[in-house]
Amino acid sequence: MVAVHPIKAIDVSVKWDGIAGYVTSTVRGQRASCTHDPAAPVQRLAEKVLPYLQCRIERLECPPAGKLHSVWRITPEGL
């Protein structure tokens, strides 16, 4: 018998790096970056860590502090 674990939402921080632009935190050994849009690397990270699932991306309340730009939630849909 194979254990099945529910897929939960993933919270991801996005930091501003002057060279790479917006960079996500590492999730399951993966991260993503984008030079012009903080939402784009979060979407790309969702595609990397949950490749066969449709995901909803939402920005969470979090004031920028230091290099931290924003915090996002990746929520798998249709499960």
C-alpha positions in Angstrom: 0.0 0.0 0.0 1.3 3.5 -0.9 0.7 6.4 1.5 -0.9 9.4 -0.1 -0.2 12.8 1.5 -2.4 15.8 0.8 -0.7 18.6 -1.1 -0.8 21.7 1.0 -0.3 25.4 0.2 3.3 26.6 0.0 4.3 30.0 1.3 7.2 31.6 -0.6 9.2 34.7 0.2 10.5 36.9 -2.7 13.7 38.9 -2.1 15.1 41.7 -4.2 18.7 40.9 -5.4 20.3 43.8 -7.3 21.8 41.4 -9.9 19.2 38.6 -10.3 16.2 40.8 -9.6 13.3 39.1 -7.7 14.3 35.7 -6.3 12.1 33.2 -4.5 13.1 31.2 -1.5 14.1 27.6 -2.1 11.3 25.0 -2.1 12.0 21.3 -2.6 15.5 22.2 -4.0 14.0 24.6 -6.5 13.9 28.4 -6.9 13.2 30.9 -9.6 14.0 34.5 -10.5 12.8 37.4 -12.7 14.3 40.8 -13.4 11.1 42.8 -13.8 8.1 41.2 -11.9 7.9 39.7 -8.4 4.9 37.5 -9.3 6.6 35.8 -12.3 9.2 33.8 -10.3 6.5 32.6 -7.9 4.5 31.3 -10.9 7.5 29.6 -12.4 8.4 28.0 -9.0 4.9 26.6 -8.8 5.4 25.0 -12.3 8.6 23.5 -11.1 7.5 22.0 -7.8 3.9 21.1 -8.8 4.3 20.4 -12.5 1.0 18.6 -13.2 -1.3 20.8 -11.0 -3.1 24.1 -11.7 -2.1 26.5 -8.9 -3.5 29.8 -7.6 -0.9 32.4 -6.7 -1.7 35.1 -4.1 0.3 37.8 -2.5 0.1 37.8 1.3 0.2 40.9 3.6 3.8 41.5 4.5 5.7 44.8 4.7 9.0 44.9 2.8 12.0 44.8 5.1 15.6 44.8 4.1 15.9 42.6 1.0 12.5 40.9 1.6 10.1 42.2 -1.1 7.0 40.1 -0.5 5.5 36.8 0.6 3.3 34.7 -1.7 1.1 31.6 -1.3 1.0 28.8 -3.9 -2.2 26.8 -3.6 -2.9 23.7 -5.7 -6.4 23.8 -7.2 -8.8 21.1 -8.2 -7.7 18.4 -5.7 
